[in-house]
Amino acid sequence: MGTIFIIYAPLNPKVYSIGGIALALCAWILTFFYARILQIKPYCTILLCLEIVPFLYLFAYLLFPNTLFGALLIYTLYQITFIFGDYLGRAETLIFAHKTILSKLDKRKQLGYILGLGIAFCFYGILEIFGILDKKTQIYYIHFLLVLLQCAVFFTLFCAFKKSFSQMESRNWNQKT
C-alpha cells in the first residue's frame, strides 16, 4: 500500500480528479451490462482478465520507475481494475449467494491481505539489514516479489476456474444424458 505514495509522486493532483471522473463514468456504463455479465462464466472471465492487469502495472513500474509516464500508466491501469470493483462485489454476492461461501471468500481475502502486508514488512526489514534504505529502491525491489506473487494468484485462480468449469460441464453432461 505504501508504494502508491512513491509511485504516484510525479503526478499532478488534477490527474486524480480526471481519473475519478473517468472511473465513475466507466463504472456507470458497465452497469448497463449487468444483466449479461452477472453470471458465473462472465464473472470468471472478467476476474481472470483483471488479474492480468497487475502484471502490466508491475512491469510498467519496473520499466519506468519514478517517472511521470510510469506513474500515469500505473494510475490508468489501477483505474481500469477499479472500474470493475462494484461489479465484482455484486457478482460475488449474487453468484455465491450462501452466507458461508461469502464468509469464506472474505476471510481468505483478509488473510491474503494480512499475509501480504506481513511479507512486505519482512521484505523491507531484510532490505534494511542489507543497507538498502532508499525508499524508491526498496519499492523497486519489492516489485520483483510482487511479480512472483501475482503469478501465484493468477495460477491459483486459473486452476480453480478450470476445475469449476470442468465440474459444471460434467454436471450438465450428466443432466442431458
Order of alpha helices (4+ residues) and beta strands (2+ residues): alpha-alpha-alpha-alpha-alpha-alpha-alpha-alpha
